[in-house]
Amino acid sequence: LLASRIVNEFDLPVIVISNQNQEEIIASMRAPAGYDFPKAILAISEITKGGGHAQAAGFSAKKDDSKIIHKRFEKILTQQKKTYSESKEKPN
């Protein structure tokens, strides 16, 4: 609910990550139309379990892999943001 409100207010993807337990994290993700979370999850599929659809997805992973996940998501979502921004600028 909170992530959806942030997406609606700022038109940006949101990833909320919390501790599942001492060794595992879970993530809930929401994005405006034009982003592709399954593609982002695919980039980390060897270290996560998860899925979803383009604008809503989630995953779980080992806490030790947090930095790798952050780095890969930052790269792919930056690329997707560029594509998303360019598509919004084109006239219909």
PDB file of N, CA, C and O in Angstrom:
ATOM      1  N   LEU A   1       0.827  -1.193   0.000  1.00  0.00           N
ATOM      2  CA  LEU A   1       0.000   0.000   0.000  1.00  0.00           C
ATOM      3  C   LEU A   1       0.871   1.257   0.000  1.00  0.00           C
ATOM      4  O   LEU A   1       0.649   2.166  -0.799  1.00  0.00           O
ATOM      5  N   LEU A   2       1.849   1.308   0.882  1.00  0.00           N
ATOM      6  CA  LEU A   2       2.741   2.466   0.950  1.00  0.00           C
ATOM      7  C   LEU A   2       3.526   2.625  -0.342  1.00  0.00           C
ATOM      8  O   LEU A   2       3.644   3.732  -0.866  1.00  0.00           O
ATOM      9  N   ALA A   3       4.064   1.524  -0.858  1.00  0.00           N
ATOM     10  CA  ALA A   3       4.841   1.586  -2.104  1.00  0.00           C
ATOM     11  C   ALA A   3       3.977   2.106  -3.247  1.00  0.00           C
ATOM     12  O   ALA A   3       4.442   2.921  -4.044  1.00  0.00           O
ATOM     13  N   SER A   4       2.741   1.655  -3.341  1.00  0.00           N
ATOM     14  CA  SER A   4       1.843   2.119  -4.403  1.00  0.00           C
ATOM     15  C   SER A   4       1.579   3.614  -4.295  1.00  0.00           C
ATOM     16  O   SER A   4       1.519   4.308  -5.310  1.00  0.00           O
ATOM     17  N   ARG A   5       1.423   4.108  -3.092  1.00  0.00           N
ATOM     18  CA  ARG A   5       1.213   5.552  -2.908  1.00  0.00           C
ATOM     19  C   ARG A   5       2.425   6.353  -3.361  1.00  0.00           C
ATOM     20  O   ARG A   5       2.284   7.405  -3.984  1.00  0.00           O
ATOM     21  N   ILE A   6       3.612   5.855  -3.048  1.00  0.00           N
ATOM     22  CA  ILE A   6       4.841   6.545  -3.461  1.00  0.00           C
ATOM     23  C   ILE A   6       4.961   6.533  -4.980  1.00  0.00           C
ATOM     24  O   ILE A   6       5.318   7.549  -5.578  1.00  0.00           O
ATOM     25  N   VAL A   7       4.670   5.401  -5.609  1.00  0.00           N
ATOM     26  CA  VAL A   7       4.707   5.313  -7.075  1.00  0.00           C
ATOM     27  C   VAL A   7       3.742   6.324  -7.679  1.00  0.00           C
ATOM     28  O   VAL A   7       4.103   7.051  -8.604  1.00  0.00           O
ATOM     29  N   ASN A   8       2.521   6.376  -7.165  1.00  0.00           N
ATOM     30  CA  ASN A   8       1.522   7.304  -7.696  1.00  0.00           C
ATOM     31  C   ASN A   8       1.925   8.759  -7.500  1.00  0.00           C
ATOM     32  O   ASN A   8       1.677   9.591  -8.372  1.00  0.00           O
ATOM     33  N   GLU A   9       2.535   9.072  -6.381  1.00  0.00           N
ATOM     34  CA  GLU A   9       2.921  10.454  -6.072  1.00  0.00           C
ATOM     35  C   GLU A   9       4.128  10.915  -6.879  1.00  0.00           C
ATOM     36  O   GLU A   9       4.141  12.040  -7.380  1.00  0.00           O
ATOM     37  N   PHE A  10       5.148  10.058  -7.012  1.00  0.00           N
ATOM     38  CA  PHE A  10       6.415  10.487  -7.613  1.00  0.00           C
ATOM     39  C   PHE A  10       6.706   9.868  -8.978  1.00  0.00           C
ATOM     40  O   PHE A  10       7.690  10.240  -9.618  1.00  0.00           O
ATOM     41  N   ASP A  11       5.869   8.929  -9.440  1.00  0.00           N
ATOM     42  CA  ASP A  11       6.037   8.301 -10.751  1.00  0.00           C
ATOM     43  C   ASP A  11       7.406   7.641 -10.895  1.00  0.00           C
ATOM     44  O   ASP A  11       8.047   7.729 -11.943  1.00  0.00           O
ATOM     45  N   LEU A  12       7.843   6.976  -9.821  1.00  0.00           N
ATOM     46  CA  LEU A  12       9.126   6.269  -9.803  1.00  0.00           C
ATOM     47  C   LEU A  12       8.929   4.875  -9.213  1.00  0.00           C
ATOM     48  O   LEU A  12       7.993   4.664  -8.442  1.00  0.00           O
ATOM     49  N   PRO A  13       9.795   3.919  -9.561  1.00  0.00           N
ATOM     50  CA  PRO A  13       9.692   2.594  -8.956  1.00  0.00           C
ATOM     51  C   PRO A  13      10.087   2.624  -7.480  1.00  0.00           C
ATOM     52  O   PRO A  13      10.916   3.430  -7.057  1.00  0.00           O
ATOM     53  N   VAL A  14       9.480   1.732  -6.713  1.00  0.00           N
ATOM     54  CA  VAL A  14       9.754   1.638  -5.278  1.00  0.00           C
ATOM     55  C   VAL A  14      10.058   0.181  -4.937  1.00  0.00           C
ATOM     56  O   VAL A  14       9.336  -0.730  -5.342  1.00  0.00           O
ATOM     57  N   ILE A  15      11.132  -0.020  -4.191  1.00  0.00           N
ATOM     58  CA  ILE A  15      11.475  -1.348  -3.693  1.00  0.00           C
ATOM     59  C   ILE A  15      11.603  -1.247  -2.180  1.00  0.00           C
ATOM     60  O   ILE A  15      12.468  -0.536  -1.670  1.00  0.00           O
ATOM     61  N   VAL A  16      10.745  -1.954  -1.471  1.00  0.00           N
ATOM     62  CA  VAL A  16      10.777  -1.972  -0.009  1.00  0.00           C
ATOM     63  C   VAL A  16      11.384  -3.309   0.409  1.00  0.00           C
ATOM     64  O   VAL A  16      10.853  -4.373   0.089  1.00  0.00           O
ATOM     65  N   ILE A  17      12.500  -3.241   1.127  1.00  0.00           N
ATOM     66  CA  ILE A  17      13.201  -4.451   1.559  1.00  0.00           C
ATOM     67  C   ILE A  17      13.181  -4.516   3.079  1.00  0.00           C
ATOM     68  O   ILE A  17      13.459  -3.527   3.757  1.00  0.00           O
ATOM     69  N   SER A  18      12.850  -5.684   3.604  1.00  0.00           N
ATOM     70  CA  SER A  18      12.846  -5.856   5.059  1.00  0.00           C
ATOM     71  C   SER A  18      13.503  -7.186   5.421  1.00  0.00           C
ATOM     72  O   SER A  18      13.678  -8.069   4.582  1.00  0.00           O
ATOM     73  N   ASN A  19      13.853  -7.293   6.675  1.00  0.00           N
ATOM     74  CA  ASN A  19      14.456  -8.530   7.176  1.00  0.00           C
ATOM     75  C   ASN A  19      13.366  -9.563   7.417  1.00  0.00           C
ATOM     76  O   ASN A  19      12.404  -9.306   8.141  1.00  0.00           O
ATOM     77  N   GLN A  20      13.520 -10.715   6.816  1.00  0.00           N
ATOM     78  CA  GLN A  20      12.614 -11.833   7.068  1.00  0.00           C
ATOM     79  C   GLN A  20      13.028 -12.527   8.366  1.00  0.00           C
ATOM     80  O   GLN A  20      12.194 -12.910   9.187  1.00  0.00           O
ATOM     81  N   ASN A  21      14.335 -12.674   8.520  1.00  0.00           N
ATOM     82  CA  ASN A  21      14.933 -13.251   9.722  1.00  0.00           C
ATOM     83  C   ASN A  21      16.404 -12.833   9.732  1.00  0.00           C
ATOM     84  O   ASN A  21      16.782 -11.916   9.002  1.00  0.00           O
ATOM     85  N   GLN A  22      17.223 -13.472  10.526  1.00  0.00           N
ATOM     86  CA  GLN A  22      18.637 -13.080  10.648  1.00  0.00           C
ATOM     87  C   GLN A  22      19.418 -13.234   9.346  1.00  0.00           C
ATOM     88  O   GLN A  22      20.370 -12.493   9.104  1.00  0.00           O
ATOM     89  N   GLU A  23      19.023 -14.191   8.505  1.00  0.00           N
ATOM     90  CA  GLU A  23      19.793 -14.479   7.286  1.00  0.00           C
ATOM     91  C   GLU A  23      19.112 -14.092   5.989  1.00  0.00           C
ATOM     92  O   GLU A  23      19.752 -14.113   4.937  1.00  0.00           O
ATOM     93  N   GLU A  24      17.828 -13.738   6.028  1.00  0.00           N
ATOM     94  CA  GLU A  24      17.081 -13.553   4.785  1.00  0.00           C
ATOM     95  C   GLU A  24      16.361 -12.205   4.740  1.00  0.00           C
ATOM     96  O   GLU A  24      15.881 -11.702   5.756  1.00  0.00           O
ATOM     97  N   ILE A  25      16.299 -11.634   3.528  1.00  0.00           N
ATOM     98  CA  ILE A  25      15.530 -10.416   3.290  1.00  0.00           C
ATOM     99  C   ILE A  25      14.378 -10.741   2.341  1.00  0.00           C
ATOM    100  O   ILE A  25      14.432 -11.707   1.580  1.00  0.00           O
ATOM    101  N   ILE A  26      13.339  -9.914   2.406  1.00  0.00           N
ATOM    102  CA  ILE A  26      12.241 -10.013   1.446  1.00  0.00           C
ATOM    103  C   ILE A  26      12.015  -8.625   0.866  1.00  0.00           C
ATOM    104  O   ILE A  26      12.235  -7.613   1.532  1.00  0.00           O
ATOM    105  N   ALA A  27      11.573  -8.593  -0.387  1.00  0.00           N
ATOM    106  CA  ALA A  27      11.356  -7.319  -1.064  1.00  0.00           C
ATOM    107  C   ALA A  27       9.985  -7.299  -1.723  1.00  0.00           C
ATOM    108  O   ALA A  27       9.522  -8.298  -2.273  1.00  0.00           O
ATOM    109  N   SER A  28       9.353  -6.140  -1.653  1.00  0.00           N
ATOM    110  CA  SER A  28       8.107  -5.875  -2.349  1.00  0.00           C
ATOM    111  C   SER A  28       8.376  -4.705  -3.284  1.00  0.00           C
ATOM    112  O   SER A  28       8.937  -3.691  -2.869  1.00  0.00           O
ATOM    113  N   MET A  29       7.978  -4.843  -4.547  1.00  0.00           N
ATOM    114  CA  MET A  29       8.334  -3.838  -5.546  1.00  0.00           C
ATOM    115  C   MET A  29       7.091  -3.378  -6.308  1.00  0.00           C
ATOM    116  O   MET A  29       6.227  -4.182  -6.659  1.00  0.00           O
ATOM    117  N   ARG A  30       7.022  -2.077  -6.553  1.00  0.00           N
ATOM    118  CA  ARG A  30       5.951  -1.485  -7.352  1.00  0.00           C
ATOM    119  C   ARG A  30       6.580  -0.461  -8.285  1.00  0.00           C
ATOM    120  O   ARG A  30       7.581   0.169  -7.943  1.00  0.00           O
ATOM    121  N   ALA A  31       5.983  -0.295  -9.473  1.00  0.00           N
ATOM    122  CA  ALA A  31       6.521   0.659 -10.441  1.00  0.00           C
ATOM    123  C   ALA A  31       5.407   1.186 -11.333  1.00  0.00           C
ATOM    124  O   ALA A  31       4.379   0.531 -11.504  1.00  0.00           O
ATOM    125  N   PRO A  32       5.613   2.378 -11.903  1.00  0.00           N
ATOM    126  CA  PRO A  32       4.658   2.870 -12.890  1.00  0.00           C
ATOM    127  C   PRO A  32       4.767   2.049 -14.178  1.00  0.00           C
ATOM    128  O   PRO A  32       5.761   1.356 -14.396  1.00  0.00           O
ATOM    129  N   ALA A  33       3.751   2.130 -15.017  1.00  0.00           N
ATOM    130  CA  ALA A  33       3.786   1.443 -16.312  1.00  0.00           C
ATOM    131  C   ALA A  33       5.028   1.878 -17.076  1.00  0.00           C
ATOM    132  O   ALA A  33       5.398   3.053 -17.068  1.00  0.00           O
ATOM    133  N   GLY A  34       5.664   0.921 -17.733  1.00  0.00           N
ATOM    134  CA  GLY A  34       6.872   1.221 -18.493  1.00  0.00           C
ATOM    135  C   GLY A  34       8.116   0.583 -17.905  1.00  0.00           C
ATOM    136  O   GLY A  34       9.131   0.455 -18.591  1.00  0.00           O
ATOM    137  N   TYR A  35       8.051   0.181 -16.644  1.00  0.00           N
ATOM    138  CA  TYR A  35       9.162  -0.535 -16.016  1.00  0.00           C
ATOM    139  C   TYR A  35       8.902  -2.037 -16.135  1.00  0.00           C
ATOM    140  O   TYR A  35       7.770  -2.454 -16.382  1.00  0.00           O
ATOM    141  N   ASP A  36       9.935  -2.842 -15.961  1.00  0.00           N
ATOM    142  CA  ASP A  36       9.816  -4.291 -16.120  1.00  0.00           C
ATOM    143  C   ASP A  36      10.561  -5.000 -14.990  1.00  0.00           C
ATOM    144  O   ASP A  36      11.734  -5.347 -15.132  1.00  0.00           O
ATOM    145  N   PHE A  37       9.868  -5.212 -13.861  1.00  0.00           N
ATOM    146  CA  PHE A  37      10.500  -5.864 -12.722  1.00  0.00           C
ATOM    147  C   PHE A  37      10.933  -7.305 -13.001  1.00  0.00           C
ATOM    148  O   PHE A  37      11.992  -7.706 -12.518  1.00  0.00           O
ATOM    149  N   PRO A  38      10.165  -8.109 -13.761  1.00  0.00           N
ATOM    150  CA  PRO A  38      10.664  -9.464 -14.031  1.00  0.00           C
ATOM    151  C   PRO A  38      12.039  -9.469 -14.700  1.00  0.00           C
ATOM    152  O   PRO A  38      12.856 -10.348 -14.422  1.00  0.00           O
ATOM    153  N   LYS A  39      12.301  -8.509 -15.568  1.00  0.00           N
ATOM    154  CA  LYS A  39      13.619  -8.416 -16.199  1.00  0.00           C
ATOM    155  C   LYS A  39      14.682  -8.106 -15.140  1.00  0.00           C
ATOM    156  O   LYS A  39      15.788  -8.646 -15.192  1.00  0.00           O
ATOM    157  N   ALA A  40      14.352  -7.250 -14.195  1.00  0.00           N
ATOM    158  CA  ALA A  40      15.295  -6.922 -13.119  1.00  0.00           C
ATOM    159  C   ALA A  40      15.538  -8.139 -12.223  1.00  0.00           C
ATOM    160  O   ALA A  40      16.674  -8.409 -11.835  1.00  0.00           O
ATOM    161  N   ILE A  41      14.484  -8.860 -11.902  1.00  0.00           N
ATOM    162  CA  ILE A  41      14.627 -10.057 -11.065  1.00  0.00           C
ATOM    163  C   ILE A  41      15.452 -11.119 -11.792  1.00  0.00           C
ATOM    164  O   ILE A  41      16.228 -11.842 -11.167  1.00  0.00           O
ATOM    165  N   LEU A  42      15.282 -11.210 -13.105  1.00  0.00           N
ATOM    166  CA  LEU A  42      16.065 -12.170 -13.889  1.00  0.00           C
ATOM    167  C   LEU A  42      17.563 -11.898 -13.744  1.00  0.00           C
ATOM    168  O   LEU A  42      18.365 -12.832 -13.753  1.00  0.00           O
ATOM    169  N   ALA A  43      17.940 -10.635 -13.610  1.00  0.00           N
ATOM    170  CA  ALA A  43      19.354 -10.262 -13.467  1.00  0.00           C
ATOM    171  C   ALA A  43      19.954 -10.736 -12.145  1.00  0.00           C
ATOM    172  O   ALA A  43      21.175 -10.758 -11.987  1.00  0.00           O
ATOM    173  N   ILE A  44      19.096 -11.114 -11.198  1.00  0.00           N
ATOM    174  CA  ILE A  44      19.581 -11.602  -9.902  1.00  0.00           C
ATOM    175  C   ILE A  44      19.018 -12.984  -9.578  1.00  0.00           C
ATOM    176  O   ILE A  44      19.027 -13.404  -8.420  1.00  0.00           O
ATOM    177  N   SER A  45      18.535 -13.682 -10.585  1.00  0.00           N
ATOM    178  CA  SER A  45      17.824 -14.945 -10.355  1.00  0.00           C
ATOM    179  C   SER A  45      18.683 -16.040  -9.721  1.00  0.00           C
ATOM    180  O   SER A  45      18.152 -16.952  -9.088  1.00  0.00           O
ATOM    181  N   GLU A  46      20.001 -15.957  -9.885  1.00  0.00           N
ATOM    182  CA  GLU A  46      20.844 -16.995  -9.284  1.00  0.00           C
ATOM    183  C   GLU A  46      20.978 -16.816  -7.769  1.00  0.00           C
ATOM    184  O   GLU A  46      21.443 -17.723  -7.079  1.00  0.00           O
ATOM    185  N   ILE A  47      20.573 -15.652  -7.249  1.00  0.00           N
ATOM    186  CA  ILE A  47      20.690 -15.417  -5.804  1.00  0.00           C
ATOM    187  C   ILE A  47      19.360 -15.054  -5.144  1.00  0.00           C
ATOM    188  O   ILE A  47      19.329 -14.721  -3.959  1.00  0.00           O
ATOM    189  N   THR A  48      18.261 -15.117  -5.902  1.00  0.00           N
ATOM    190  CA  THR A  48      16.954 -14.782  -5.340  1.00  0.00           C
ATOM    191  C   THR A  48      15.908 -15.814  -5.723  1.00  0.00           C
ATOM    192  O   THR A  48      16.107 -16.635  -6.617  1.00  0.00           O
ATOM    193  N   LYS A  49      14.783 -15.744  -5.013  1.00  0.00           N
ATOM    194  CA  LYS A  49      13.573 -16.478  -5.373  1.00  0.00           C
ATOM    195  C   LYS A  49      12.473 -15.436  -5.441  1.00  0.00           C
ATOM    196  O   LYS A  49      12.271 -14.681  -4.490  1.00  0.00           O
ATOM    197  N   GLY A  50      11.764 -15.391  -6.552  1.00  0.00           N
ATOM    198  CA  GLY A  50      10.699 -14.413  -6.645  1.00  0.00           C
ATOM    199  C   GLY A  50      10.093 -14.346  -8.019  1.00  0.00           C
ATOM    200  O   GLY A  50      10.357 -15.180  -8.885  1.00  0.00           O
ATOM    201  N   GLY A  51       9.270 -13.331  -8.201  1.00  0.00           N
ATOM    202  CA  GLY A  51       8.607 -13.138  -9.475  1.00  0.00           C
ATOM    203  C   GLY A  51       7.535 -12.082  -9.357  1.00  0.00           C
ATOM    204  O   GLY A  51       7.489 -11.319  -8.393  1.00  0.00           O
ATOM    205  N   GLY A  52       6.682 -12.053 -10.348  1.00  0.00           N
ATOM    206  CA  GLY A  52       5.619 -11.066 -10.376  1.00  0.00           C
ATOM    207  C   GLY A  52       5.354 -10.628 -11.793  1.00  0.00           C
ATOM    208  O   GLY A  52       5.598 -11.368 -12.747  1.00  0.00           O
ATOM    209  N   HIS A  53       4.848  -9.409 -11.923  1.00  0.00           N
ATOM    210  CA  HIS A  53       4.632  -8.863 -13.258  1.00  0.00           C
ATOM    211  C   HIS A  53       5.314  -7.509 -13.354  1.00  0.00           C
ATOM    212  O   HIS A  53       5.946  -7.058 -12.399  1.00  0.00           O
ATOM    213  N   ALA A  54       5.189  -6.861 -14.501  1.00  0.00           N
ATOM    214  CA  ALA A  54       5.987  -5.666 -14.795  1.00  0.00           C
ATOM    215  C   ALA A  54       5.919  -4.598 -13.705  1.00  0.00           C
ATOM    216  O   ALA A  54       6.948  -4.021 -13.353  1.00  0.00           O
ATOM    217  N   GLN A  55       4.739  -4.325 -13.168  1.00  0.00           N
ATOM    218  CA  GLN A  55       4.613  -3.240 -12.206  1.00  0.00           C
ATOM    219  C   GLN A  55       4.503  -3.674 -10.743  1.00  0.00           C
ATOM    220  O   GLN A  55       4.424  -2.825  -9.855  1.00  0.00           O
ATOM    221  N   ALA A  56       4.497  -4.965 -10.484  1.00  0.00           N
ATOM    222  CA  ALA A  56       4.436  -5.440  -9.094  1.00  0.00           C
ATOM    223  C   ALA A  56       5.121  -6.793  -8.996  1.00  0.00           C
ATOM    224  O   ALA A  56       4.775  -7.730  -9.717  1.00  0.00           O
ATOM    225  N   ALA A  57       6.080  -6.887  -8.112  1.00  0.00           N
ATOM    226  CA  ALA A  57       6.833  -8.131  -7.971  1.00  0.00           C
ATOM    227  C   ALA A  57       7.427  -8.202  -6.572  1.00  0.00           C
ATOM    228  O   ALA A  57       7.278  -7.281  -5.768  1.00  0.00           O
ATOM    229  N   GLY A  58       8.094  -9.297  -6.302  1.00  0.00           N
ATOM    230  CA  GLY A  58       8.760  -9.455  -5.020  1.00  0.00           C
ATOM    231  C   GLY A  58       9.772 -10.576  -5.089  1.00  0.00           C
ATOM    232  O   GLY A  58       9.772 -11.383  -6.019  1.00  0.00           O
ATOM    233  N   PHE A  59      10.633 -10.613  -4.089  1.00  0.00           N
ATOM    234  CA  PHE A  59      11.632 -11.673  -4.031  1.00  0.00           C
ATOM    235  C   PHE A  59      12.128 -11.839  -2.611  1.00  0.00           C
ATOM    236  O   PHE A  59      11.922 -10.982  -1.752  1.00  0.00           O
ATOM    237  N   SER A  60      12.792 -12.972  -2.385  1.00  0.00           N
ATOM    238  CA  SER A  60      13.513 -13.198  -1.136  1.00  0.00           C
ATOM    239  C   SER A  60      14.945 -13.564  -1.503  1.00  0.00           C
ATOM    240  O   SER A  60      15.206 -14.088  -2.586  1.00  0.00           O
ATOM    241  N   ALA A  61      15.867 -13.284  -0.588  1.00  0.00           N
ATOM    242  CA  ALA A  61      17.286 -13.544  -0.847  1.00  0.00           C
ATOM    243  C   ALA A  61      18.039 -13.604   0.473  1.00  0.00           C
ATOM    244  O   ALA A  61      17.527 -13.210   1.521  1.00  0.00           O
ATOM    245  N   LYS A  62      19.254 -14.101   0.399  1.00  0.00           N
ATOM    246  CA  LYS A  62      20.123 -14.082   1.572  1.00  0.00           C
ATOM    247  C   LYS A  62      20.555 -12.646   1.849  1.00  0.00           C
ATOM    248  O   LYS A  62      20.859 -11.887   0.929  1.00  0.00           O
ATOM    249  N   LYS A  63      20.576 -12.291   3.119  1.00  0.00           N
ATOM    250  CA  LYS A  63      20.980 -10.949   3.516  1.00  0.00           C
ATOM    251  C   LYS A  63      22.390 -10.619   3.025  1.00  0.00           C
ATOM    252  O   LYS A  63      22.675  -9.473   2.680  1.00  0.00           O
ATOM    253  N   ASP A  64      23.263 -11.610   2.994  1.00  0.00           N
ATOM    254  CA  ASP A  64      24.644 -11.403   2.544  1.00  0.00           C
ATOM    255  C   ASP A  64      24.733 -10.941   1.089  1.00  0.00           C
ATOM    256  O   ASP A  64      25.748 -10.372   0.686  1.00  0.00           O
ATOM    257  N   ASP A  65      23.688 -11.176   0.299  1.00  0.00           N
ATOM    258  CA  ASP A  65      23.693 -10.791  -1.117  1.00  0.00           C
ATOM    259  C   ASP A  65      23.105  -9.398  -1.362  1.00  0.00           C
ATOM    260  O   ASP A  65      22.952  -8.992  -2.514  1.00  0.00           O
ATOM    261  N   SER A  66      22.780  -8.674  -0.312  1.00  0.00           N
ATOM    262  CA  SER A  66      22.129  -7.368  -0.445  1.00  0.00           C
ATOM    263  C   SER A  66      22.901  -6.391  -1.325  1.00  0.00           C
ATOM    264  O   SER A  66      22.304  -5.708  -2.157  1.00  0.00           O
ATOM    265  N   LYS A  67      24.208  -6.314  -1.155  1.00  0.00           N
ATOM    266  CA  LYS A  67      25.000  -5.356  -1.939  1.00  0.00           C
ATOM    267  C   LYS A  67      25.002  -5.707  -3.423  1.00  0.00           C
ATOM    268  O   LYS A  67      24.923  -4.820  -4.273  1.00  0.00           O
ATOM    269  N   ILE A  68      25.091  -6.992  -3.735  1.00  0.00           N
ATOM    270  CA  ILE A  68      25.052  -7.423  -5.139  1.00  0.00           C
ATOM    271  C   ILE A  68      23.696  -7.076  -5.745  1.00  0.00           C
ATOM    272  O   ILE A  68      23.623  -6.564  -6.862  1.00  0.00           O
ATOM    273  N   ILE A  69      22.632  -7.355  -5.011  1.00  0.00           N
ATOM    274  CA  ILE A  69      21.282  -7.062  -5.480  1.00  0.00           C
ATOM    275  C   ILE A  69      21.130  -5.571  -5.732  1.00  0.00           C
ATOM    276  O   ILE A  69      20.623  -5.167  -6.778  1.00  0.00           O
ATOM    277  N   HIS A  70      21.557  -4.764  -4.797  1.00  0.00           N
ATOM    278  CA  HIS A  70      21.452  -3.313  -4.941  1.00  0.00           C
ATOM    279  C   HIS A  70      22.180  -2.831  -6.194  1.00  0.00           C
ATOM    280  O   HIS A  70      21.637  -2.048  -6.972  1.00  0.00           O
ATOM    281  N   LYS A  71      23.387  -3.294  -6.379  1.00  0.00           N
ATOM    282  CA  LYS A  71      24.202  -2.868  -7.523  1.00  0.00           C
ATOM    283  C   LYS A  71      23.536  -3.250  -8.854  1.00  0.00           C
ATOM    284  O   LYS A  71      23.461  -2.433  -9.772  1.00  0.00           O
ATOM    285  N   ARG A  72      23.060  -4.480  -8.949  1.00  0.00           N
ATOM    286  CA  ARG A  72      22.433  -4.931 -10.201  1.00  0.00           C
ATOM    287  C   ARG A  72      21.104  -4.222 -10.455  1.00  0.00           C
ATOM    288  O   ARG A  72      20.808  -3.838 -11.587  1.00  0.00           O
ATOM    289  N   PHE A  73      20.303  -4.049  -9.400  1.00  0.00           N
ATOM    290  CA  PHE A  73      19.030  -3.345  -9.573  1.00  0.00           C
ATOM    291  C   PHE A  73      19.261  -1.895  -9.969  1.00  0.00           C
ATOM    292  O   PHE A  73      18.562  -1.365 -10.833  1.00  0.00           O
ATOM    293  N   GLU A  74      20.222  -1.265  -9.350  1.00  0.00           N
ATOM    294  CA  GLU A  74      20.507   0.128  -9.679  1.00  0.00           C
ATOM    295  C   GLU A  74      20.838   0.260 -11.167  1.00  0.00           C
ATOM    296  O   GLU A  74      20.365   1.182 -11.832  1.00  0.00           O
ATOM    297  N   LYS A  75      21.637  -0.648 -11.678  1.00  0.00           N
ATOM    298  CA  LYS A  75      22.031  -0.604 -13.091  1.00  0.00           C
ATOM    299  C   LYS A  75      20.831  -0.812 -14.014  1.00  0.00           C
ATOM    300  O   LYS A  75      20.598  -0.015 -14.923  1.00  0.00           O
ATOM    301  N   ILE A  76      20.078  -1.874 -13.783  1.00  0.00           N
ATOM    302  CA  ILE A  76      18.990  -2.188 -14.700  1.00  0.00           C
ATOM    303  C   ILE A  76      17.834  -1.200 -14.589  1.00  0.00           C
ATOM    304  O   ILE A  76      17.221  -0.858 -15.601  1.00  0.00           O
ATOM    305  N   LEU A  77      17.525  -0.733 -13.377  1.00  0.00           N
ATOM    306  CA  LEU A  77      16.428   0.226 -13.238  1.00  0.00           C
ATOM    307  C   LEU A  77      16.819   1.601 -13.769  1.00  0.00           C
ATOM    308  O   LEU A  77      15.953   2.347 -14.225  1.00  0.00           O
ATOM    309  N   THR A  78      18.094   1.949 -13.721  1.00  0.00           N
ATOM    310  CA  THR A  78      18.554   3.196 -14.341  1.00  0.00           C
ATOM    311  C   THR A  78      18.362   3.113 -15.852  1.00  0.00           C
ATOM    312  O   THR A  78      17.929   4.081 -16.478  1.00  0.00           O
ATOM    313  N   GLN A  79      18.680   1.966 -16.437  1.00  0.00           N
ATOM    314  CA  GLN A  79      18.462   1.776 -17.875  1.00  0.00           C
ATOM    315  C   GLN A  79      16.969   1.844 -18.203  1.00  0.00           C
ATOM    316  O   GLN A  79      16.572   2.472 -19.184  1.00  0.00           O
ATOM    317  N   GLN A  80      16.154   1.198 -17.383  1.00  0.00           N
ATOM    318  CA  GLN A  80      14.715   1.220 -17.619  1.00  0.00           C
ATOM    319  C   GLN A  80      14.149   2.624 -17.444  1.00  0.00           C
ATOM    320  O   GLN A  80      13.239   3.016 -18.175  1.00  0.00           O
ATOM    321  N   LYS A  81      14.674   3.387 -16.486  1.00  0.00           N
ATOM    322  CA  LYS A  81      14.203   4.757 -16.280  1.00  0.00           C
ATOM    323  C   LYS A  81      14.468   5.601 -17.516  1.00  0.00           C
ATOM    324  O   LYS A  81      13.619   6.394 -17.923  1.00  0.00           O
ATOM    325  N   LYS A  82      15.639   5.436 -18.114  1.00  0.00           N
ATOM    326  CA  LYS A  82      15.966   6.194 -19.321  1.00  0.00           C
ATOM    327  C   LYS A  82      14.963   5.872 -20.425  1.00  0.00           C
ATOM    328  O   LYS A  82      14.442   6.778 -21.076  1.00  0.00           O
ATOM    329  N   THR A  83      14.692   4.590 -20.637  1.00  0.00           N
ATOM    330  CA  THR A  83      13.730   4.172 -21.656  1.00  0.00           C
ATOM    331  C   THR A  83      12.342   4.702 -21.325  1.00  0.00           C
ATOM    332  O   THR A  83      11.633   5.186 -22.206  1.00  0.00           O
ATOM    333  N   TYR A  84      11.952   4.611 -20.047  1.00  0.00           N
ATOM    334  CA  TYR A  84      10.647   5.090 -19.594  1.00  0.00           C
ATOM    335  C   TYR A  84      10.519   6.591 -19.815  1.00  0.00           C
ATOM    336  O   TYR A  84       9.495   7.056 -20.316  1.00  0.00           O
ATOM    337  N   SER A  85      11.537   7.347 -19.452  1.00  0.00           N
ATOM    338  CA  SER A  85      11.516   8.806 -19.610  1.00  0.00           C
ATOM    339  C   SER A  85      11.435   9.198 -21.077  1.00  0.00           C
ATOM    340  O   SER A  85      10.695  10.113 -21.440  1.00  0.00           O
ATOM    341  N   GLU A  86      12.192   8.510 -21.919  1.00  0.00           N
ATOM    342  CA  GLU A  86      12.166   8.803 -23.352  1.00  0.00           C
ATOM    343  C   GLU A  86      10.791   8.515 -23.943  1.00  0.00           C
ATOM    344  O   GLU A  86      10.321   9.262 -24.801  1.00  0.00           O
ATOM    345  N   SER A  87      10.143   7.450 -23.501  1.00  0.00           N
ATOM    346  CA  SER A  87       8.823   7.108 -24.036  1.00  0.00           C
ATOM    347  C   SER A  87       7.768   8.117 -23.594  1.00  0.00           C
ATOM    348  O   SER A  87       6.804   8.355 -24.322  1.00  0.00           O
ATOM    349  N   LYS A  88       7.931   8.710 -22.425  1.00  0.00           N
ATOM    350  CA  LYS A  88       6.980   9.720 -21.950  1.00  0.00           C
ATOM    351  C   LYS A  88       7.136  11.033 -22.704  1.00  0.00           C
ATOM    352  O   LYS A  88       6.182  11.802 -22.818  1.00  0.00           O
ATOM    353  N   GLU A  89       8.345  11.294 -23.223  1.00  0.00           N
ATOM    354  CA  GLU A  89       8.609  12.541 -23.934  1.00  0.00           C
ATOM    355  C   GLU A  89       8.112  12.513 -25.372  1.00  0.00           C
ATOM    356  O   GLU A  89       7.886  13.569 -25.963  1.00  0.00           O
ATOM    357  N   LYS A  90       7.935  11.319 -25.952  1.00  0.00           N
ATOM    358  CA  LYS A  90       7.498  11.207 -27.343  1.00  0.00           C
ATOM    359  C   LYS A  90       6.025  11.570 -27.445  1.00  0.00           C
ATOM    360  O   LYS A  90       5.210  11.107 -26.647  1.00  0.00           O
ATOM    361  N   PRO A  91       5.678  12.409 -28.438  1.00  0.00           N
ATOM    362  CA  PRO A  91       4.258  12.736 -28.633  1.00  0.00           C
ATOM    363  C   PRO A  91       3.500  11.534 -29.188  1.00  0.00           C
ATOM    364  O   PRO A  91       4.062  10.719 -29.920  1.00  0.00           O
ATOM    365  N   ASN A  92       2.240  11.432 -28.839  1.00  0.00           N
ATOM    366  CA  ASN A  92       1.415  10.303 -29.319  1.00  0.00           C
ATOM    367  C   ASN A  92       0.997  10.491 -30.730  1.00  0.00           C
ATOM    368  O   ASN A  92       0.303   9.641 -31.287  1.00  0.00           O
TER     369      ASN A  92
END
